[in-house]
Amino acid sequence: NQRRVHGHFDSLLERLDAMPTLRQYTIKAGVVCVCLLALQQWYTRLFLLPKLDYNGLHPFTSIVPITIYIVLRNISSRLRRVHLALFAWMGKITLETYISQFHIWLSTTGPNTGPKMLLQILPDGYPLLNFAFVSLIYVFLSLRIFHCTNHLKAAAIPVKETQKLKRNMVIAAIGLPALYMLAFLMNLANTSV
């Protein structure tokens, strides 16, 4: 379904690029104006709401600026042909950075509390240097986690090795319920003491 939508969007952009210059730029200018007006409305009516009010709406409205960015970036054939390698590289490790942010980048103020502040490694007088240093460690460890995840994925779901894949599926089908039962029994034993 996504491929079908993407293909329609590609063909629409190709048809737009093939139009006479005046008509092409008129349509593109109209699309840009509609996008900027929608972005302005989203910003003034939703983004500027008090934090708690906005947080409740964010899951339903965050698609607006993302879609506008995608449309504005792809409206130009020149912009469609280029990308920033840094963003492409960072996009590969977004899952790992998202998961590890609470474990590496942020620290807690005490036991059983949520992360509230940036991990501090350097002395108090150097907050920007500490931020850069901790962020460097954070990105490096996220990259390492990305590589470990890929190695584990290749071992658990081998490509073009049907026998190993079947074996791993049987191990998972038997092992996961067994581990769940073991955890349940251990939990039961702890609550009865």
N, C-alpha and C positions, 0 to 999 in steps of 0.2 A: 504494500500500500504506500509506504514512504517512497519507494522507487518510482511508483506511478506518479505521485504528486511532484517529486523532484524532476522527473522527466517532463511533465507539463510545464513546470516553471522554467526549465531550461529552454524548451521550445518557444515559450512566450517571450523570453529574453532574446532569443535568436531572431524571432520575427520582429521584435522591437528594434534591434540593431540593424536589420535589413531595410527598415523604412527610410523614406527620404529624410534628410537631416532636419529640416524645419519641423516636420510632424514628430519625428523621434524626440527632439529636444522639448517640444511642447508637452508631449505625453510624460516624459521624464520629469519635467518641471512640475507638472500637475501631481505626479506621484510623490515627489519630494515635498511639495506644499502640504499635501494631505498627511504625509508621515509626520512632518514637523508640527502641524496643528494637533494631530493625535498625541504626539509626545508632550506638547505644551499642556494639553488638557489632562493627561495622565499625571504630569508633574504637579500642576496646580491643584487638581482635585483629589489626588491620591497620595503622591509622594510627600507632600507637605503636611499631611495629617499628623496629629500627635503619634509618637512612637507606638504605643500600645494599639491604637486604632489601626495604624498602617500595618502592623505585624499580623493582625487578623485578616487583612485583605491581601497581603503580599502573595500568598500561594496562588491566588486566583488572578492577580493582575500583573505579576512579574513577566508574563509572556508578552505584554505590550511593548516595553522598551527593547526586549530581545528581538521580537519580530521586526520592529522598526529598524533596528541596527542591521538585521539581515537584508531587509529590502533596500535600505540606503547603500549598503556596501555593494550589493549586487546590481544596482541600477546602472552602474558604469562598467563598461566592458574592460576598461583598463584596470579597475580595482579587482575585477573578477580574476584577472590573470596573475595577481601577485598576492603574497601573504607574508606575514612576519614569522620567520623561523622560530623566534623565541616563543611566540604564542602557540605555534604548532607543537613545539617540544613540551611546553608547559601543559598543553591539552592532553598529552599522553599520561601525565602523572596526576591528573586532577583527583581521581578517586583516592589515591594514596595520600595526597595532601589534605583532602577533606577528612579522611579517617584519622590521620595522625596528628591533626592540628591540636587536639586536646591532650595528646600524649607527649608531644615533643615541644610544641611552640608555646603553649599556655601552661600556667601553673595555678595551683589552688592556694587558698588562704588557710586551709586547715583540713583535718580529716572530714570526710563525708560532705564536702562542699564542692560546688562546681568551679571550673576554671574561671578566674576573674582577672588575671593579669598575665602579661608577657613574662616568660621565663627570664630570670635575671642571672647572668653569668658574670658580667663585668660590674665594676663598682658603680655606685649611684650617680656619679657625676657625668656619666657617658651614656645617656639613654639612646641616642641615635646609633652610636657604635654598637651598643648591646643589641638593639633591634636588628641591625645589619648582620651581626655575628650569629645571633640565634636564628635568623631567617636563612642564612647560608647553611647552617647545620640542618635546619628543618627541610630545606629543598634537597640537600644531599641525601638525608635519610629517606625522604620520600622516594627519591630515585632508586635507592637501594631496595626499598620495599617493592617498588614496581618490578625490578629485575627478579627478586625472589618470587613474587607472585607469578610472573611469567614462567619461571622454572618449575614451580609447583603445578601450574596449569598444564604445562607440557608433560609432566610426569603423571598427573591424574587423568588427563584426557589426551592420550597420544593420537597424533594425526596419522592416518594411513596404517595403523597397527591395530586391526580389529580385535585380535586375540587379547592383547593387553587391555584394550578398552573394555571388552567383556569381562575380563578378570577384575578390573578396577570397579566396574559396576556391581559385580557380585560382592566384592569386599565391602563396598559402600552400603549395599542393601542389607548386609548382615551386620557389619561393624557399627554403623550409625545407630540402629535401634539398640544394639548391645551396649554401646556407650551411654545412650540415653537412659537405659534401664539401670546401669551402674550408677549414674549420677542421681537418679531418682531414689535408689536404695540408700546411697550415701546421705542424701538429704533427709530421708526418712529416719535414718539412724541418728543424725544430728538433732532432729527435732524431738525425738523420744528421750534423749538424755537430759 
